[in-house]
Amino acid sequence: MLTAITRAFRTPDLRKKLLFTLGIIALFRLGSVLPTPGVNSENVRRCLEQAQAGDTGSIYGMVQLFSGGALLKLSVFALGIMPYITASIILQLLVVVIPRLEALKKEGQAGQAKITQYTRYLTIGLAILQSTAFVALARTGQLFPQCQEPVLLNDEIFTVVTMVITMTAGTAVIMWLGELITDRGIGNGMSLLIFTQVIAVFPAELMNIYRQDALTFAAVMVVGIFMVAAVVFVEQAQRRIPVQYAKRMVGRRMYGGTSTYIPLKVNQAGIIPVIFASSLLYLPQLVTTLFTGQEEPNVVIRWLQENLVTGDTPVYMVTFFVLIIFFTYFYVSITFNPVEVADNMKKYGGFIPGIRPGRPTAEYLSYVLSRLTAPGSLYLGLISMVPIVALAVAGASQNFPFGGTSILIMVGVGLDTVKQIESQLQQRNYEGFLK
């Protein structure tokens, strides 16, 4: 990986793209620490020292993760990339449900551009809702329950509206920066911004562990390296289904006769099932928060408070694990259609050796996909359970930064970016049989 990056900096064209990408990332991080107008930065700093920033058990833990700690600082980019991720997931689900969106997806690049436009509109709408919710929490003092200091300069409506507009505009700027990286830089822009926000909190967390106990720091690093290696191994694993294309005459030319394969990854769903499961388990926390003021909550609220609010209960762990497995199968089923793949292969004269085209091919692909999804879902569940188990055993999930969604994002985006750099290097300096 380091060799590819070094060779990329020696290539003038790639060097410009890498420097442009690093400049956008630096600007992105600047907006993550720039306070929103109307925020009392000094009081926010004091409250952050008392609160546990990035607590995975809080109702805004996932947004805090994808904002790189910027959410509790109430910065311009406080919402991070989370509204765009949510909007993208919603549009992917709606493509399966709404025929109009499905037709747009089949139109190719023009239809995809239209879906991207809808994603932007939905992102702005979600950003308005989320920014309003978090500003309201800051206004009422519920953003930092342990801190009594006012985090806003005043609670006037003009200040609140200004903060909501600023955070929403920050989300729009993040989308623009991500698209700039995709068009003029290296890698997928949105993925790199997510990667940047996730790793932004790593140095501080590792330093806190080292200050507390050097032996614990060494143990965390050893386990972290082992987990990174395991995630790299599984993320790279794939089942290659061979496909043979028959020769056919088109006019006076003969096409086909080539061999290729369909790569089916073990982790076909990525981190989407983890986000789905985490978001769904925030609902009990939201419900219990709404009924916090009651002196005697009913049986259901009491059971939710005892079992599904904190991550150190067996019910929470089992529910989280089962939801990840369910959403893995669900997301794979809506993103990979064996019938459509089999029809496309049959249309262009392709077939799997030993399998008849058409329905038998679709059944075979479905069978292989279900066999691959089983270990992939178990892998996602086990990796995501690491911070929760650390919370139950050690008493704080924040003491183990290598786990859950963060390590999946770091490894996945890192591998994808390095692959893109190597592919562009091969285009400029192809090493064939003549060298």
N, C-alpha and C positions, 0 to 999 in steps of 0.2 A: 504494500500500500504506500509506504513512504517513498519507494522507488518510483512509483507512478506519479506521485505528486511532484517529486524532484524533477522528473523528465517533463512534466507539464509546465513547470516554471521556466524551463529552458526553451520552450516553444513560444514564440512571441504572441501568436494568436490566443493560445490557451492561457498564457500568463495574463493577458488583458482580461479574459473572462474570469479568471480566478480572483484577480485584484478587484474587479467590479463586484463580484459576489461578496468578497470580504468587506468592501466598502458599504454595501447595502446592509450586511449583517451588523456592522458597527453602528450605522444609523438606526437600525432596528433596536439595538440594545440601548442606544441613547434615549429613544422614546420610551423604553421600559422603565427608566429611572427618572424621567422628567415628570414632575408632579402636575396633576391637573389643576387648573385655576379654581380656587376656593378651598384647597386642601391645606390644613395646618401641618406642614411637613415635620415640625419639631415634635408635635404630639403623636403623629403617626410613627415616628422613629421610636418614641418611648413605648407606645403600645406594641410595636413589633418585638421589642425586647422582652415583653411579658408574654406575648402570644407565641404559639408554636406554628410558625409559618410553614405552609405546605402540609398540614395535617391531613392525612388521607381519610380521616374519619369525619371531617367537617363536611357541611353541605356544599361548600364551594371548593372541595379538594381537587377535583379534576380540572376546573378552570384555573386554579392556582398552579397546578402542575404545568399546564400548557401556556401559562403566562410567565413562567420562569420566576415566580415570586413577585411579579409586578402587580398582581391583583390587590394584595393587602397594602401595597404602597400607594394605591389609587393614582397610578401614573396615567399618562396619555394613552399608552398601549396596555392598559390594565387588563382588558378582556383577552388580549393575546390573539391566538388563532382559533380559539374554541368556537366562536360563532360560525366561522367558515367551515370547520369540521362538521359541526352539527347540521348546517345547511346542506353540505355535500352528502351526508348520510341520508338525510330526509329525501333529497332528490333521487338518490339511488333507489330508495325504497319505492318512491312514487312512480319511477319509470316502469316498475313491474305492475303497478296497480292501474295507472292512468294510460289508456291506449294512445292518447295524443303524444305523451312524452316518449312512449315506446316507439312510435313512428318517427319522432325526431331523432332518436338514438340510431335508427336504421338508415337515416339520411346521410350519414357520414360526417364529414367535418363541419358542414353548414348546420346540421342538426345539433352536433355537440356544442357549437358556438352558442346556439340558442339556449341549450340547457345550462351552459356556463353563465349566461346572462341571468337566467332565472335564479341560479345559485347566488349570484351577487346580490340580487334584490332581497332574497330570503336572508342572506347574511346581515344586511343592514337592518332588516326588521328584527332579527334575533338580537343584534347588538343593542338596539334601542331598548328591548325588553330587559336584557341582562344588565345593561348599565343603569337603567332605572331601578332595578331590584337592588343592586349593590350600593348605589348612592342612598337609597332609602334605608338600607341596613346601616350605613355609616351615619346617616342623619339621626337614627333612633338609638345609636350606640350598640347595636347587635353585631356589628362587624367584628368588634373586639370585645367580647363579653367580659373578659377579665380586666379590661382597662376602662377607667372612668373618665379619661381625658377626652374632650371633644376633638374629633379628627377633622371637622369642618370649621372654617372661619366663622360661618354663620349658617343658619338653617332657613334662609330666605328662599323663596321660590326661584328667584333669578339665579342664585348660586347653583341650585339643584339642576335647573334647565341647562345652564352653562356647562356643568360637569357631564351631563348626559350627552349633550351635543359634542363635546370634546372627545369623550370616550368612543362614541359612535364614529366620529370622523377618524379617530385613531385606528379603528378596525378597518375602515375603508382604505386608509393609507397602507395598512399591513397587506391587504389584498393586492394593492398596486405594486408594493415592493416585491411580493412573491411572484407576480407575473413578470416583473422586470428581470428577476433572476432567471426565470424559466426561458425568457426570450433572448436575453443578452449575456447570461452567466452560465454557470455549470450546475447541472442537476435540476431537480424539481424544486421550484421556489418555495411553495408552501411547506413541503417536507423539510427543507433546510431550515426554515424559520421555526418549525416545531422542534427540530433537532437542537437549534440554538437555545431556545427557551428551556428545554429539558436539561441540557448540560450546564446552563448558566448557574444553577444552584449547587452543582457538584463540588466545586472547590470549597465553598463555605461549609457544606455538610461534612466533607472529609476532614477539614481542619478542626471542626468541632469534635469529631470522634478522636482525632489525634491528641487534642488537648485534654480530653477526659481520660483516655487510657491508650497507651501506645500498643499494648498487647491486643486490645480490641480492634484497633486500627489495622494491625497486621492480619488479624483473622478476617476482617471485613474485606481487605484487599485480596486475600487468597481466595475466599469464596466468590468475590466479585469476578476475578479473572476466570475462575472455573465456570461461572454462569455465562459470562460473555462467550467463552469458547463453545459451551453447549448450545447457546442461542445461535451462534454463527453456523454450527454444524446442522442444526435443524432448519434454519432459514435457507440454507443452500441446498438442502435435500429436496429431490424431486423425482417423480416417476416419469420416465420418458416413454410415451406410447408411440411405437413406430407407425408411420403412415406412408403408404406407397401410392404414387399417382401414375395411372395408366397413360400410355401414349395415345394421343389423339391428333387428328389432322384438322387444321383450321386453314382453309384455303390451300395453299401450296406448302405451308409450314407445319412441322410436327412439334407439338408441345407435350409436356409431361414426361413421364418416365423417370422422375426424380424420387428420391427418398428423403423424408423429413420425419419430425416427431412432434408430438403434443406434450409440452412440459406441464405436468401437474405437480405443484408444490405440496409438500406435507402441510405447511401452514398456508393454505390457500386463502384464508380470510384475513390475514394480517392482524392488526390490533383492534379492528372494529368490534369483535365480540366482547372484548374487555371494556371498551367504552360503553357499549350497550348495557352490559351487566352492571357496571358502576353507576350509570345514570339511573337505571331502574331501582337500584338499592338506595338512591338518594331520596326517593319518594317517601319511604317510612320516616326518614329523618326530617323531611319537610313537614309531614303530617304531625309528628310529635312536637315540632317547633311551634306550630300554630296553636297547639293545645297546652303550651307550657304554663300559661297563666292560671289554668284550672287547679283548684285545690285538690279535688279528687277525680283524676281522670278515669275513664271507664276501663273495662277489662281489656279491650282491644288496644287502646293507647298504651296501657301499662305493659302489655305483652310486647308491643313494638319497641318500647323504650328499653325493655330488658333483653331483647334478643336481636333486633335488627338495626339498632342505632350505632353501637360500637362494634368494631371488627374483631373483638377478642372472644366472641361467643361462638359455640359450636354451630348454632342455627345460622348465624351470619356466614360462617365459613362454608358450610355445606350449600347454602342457598347461592352464594357467589360462585362456587365451583360448578354447580348444576346449571346456572344461568349462562355461564361462559360456554359450556358444552352445547347447550341448546342454541344459543345465538351463533355459534360456529357453524353448526349444521344449517341453520336458517339462512345465514348470509351466503354460505357457499351455494346453497340451492337457488338463490335468486341472482347470483352473479355468474354462475356457470351453468348453461343450459345444454345438457348432453344431446337433446333432440335437435336443437339448432346447429350444434357443431357437426352432428352426424349428417344432417341435411346439406350443410355447406360442403362437407367432404364429398358426398354423393354427387352434388351438382358439378363439382370440378374434377370428377373422376378419381377421387381419392378413396382409399380403403385401408383398413388395418389388416395386416397379414393374418389369415386364419379366421377372420370375422367377416360375415356378409355385410354389405352396405345397408344403410337404412335403419330399421328398428333394432336388429341385433347389435349394430355398432353403438346405438344410443344406450341400450341396456348394458353393454360391456363398459362404456365410459361411466355410466352411473354406478356400476358395481365397483370399479376401480376407485372412483372418487369417494364413495362411502368408506372404502377400506382405508384410504389416505386420511380422510377427515377424522377418523377415530383417534389415531395417535396425535394428530394436529390439535384437536380440541383438548386432549389430556395435557399436552405440552403447554398450551396457553393457560389452562387452569392451574397447573403446578407453578409456572413462572409468576402468575398473578397472585398466587397465594403466599409468595415469599414475604412481602412486607406485612401481610396480615398475620402470618405466623410469628414474624419478628415482633409485632405488636403484642401478641399474646404471651410470648416467651420472655422477651427482654423488656417489655413494658413501653416501648416507643418504636414505631415504624420509621421514625425519622433517622434512627441510628443505623439503618441499613439502606443506603441509597441505591444499591444495585438490585433492583427488583421491580416486578410488575410492569406497568406500561412504559416506564422510563427506559428500561434496558431494551425492550422490544423496539422502541423508537430509535434509540441510539444505534443499535446494531443494524436495523433494517435500512435506515437512511444512509448510514455510513457505507454499507456495502453497495447500495444503489449508486451513490455518488462516485465511489471509486470505480465501479464498472463503467460509468459514463465517461470518466476521465480516460480510462484505458481504451475504450472504444474510439474516442477521438484521437488518441495517440496512435492507434493502429491505422487510422485513416491517413495520418500524415507521415507515418514511418512504418510501412507494412513490412514485416519480416517474413518473406516467403522462401521458396526453395532456392532462389538465386542468392540468398545471403547466408 
